[in-house]
């Protein structure tokens, strides 16, 4: 179901979200917003690479 690459992407999202929350609530709102923008970006790259691999796998058969 989940490949190792999927877990790494989800781990990167979780770390980014945690760092964003940590910086936001410690008084660094601008840095918190900057790292919060990473979460959807990492997810978008993960989805793109997942679809690219599925597309390449579909062409082989």
Secondary structure, DSSP 8 states (H G I E B T S, - for coil): ---HHHHHHHHHHHHHHHHHHHHHHTT-HHHHHHHHHHHHHHHHHHHHHHHHHHHHHHHH-
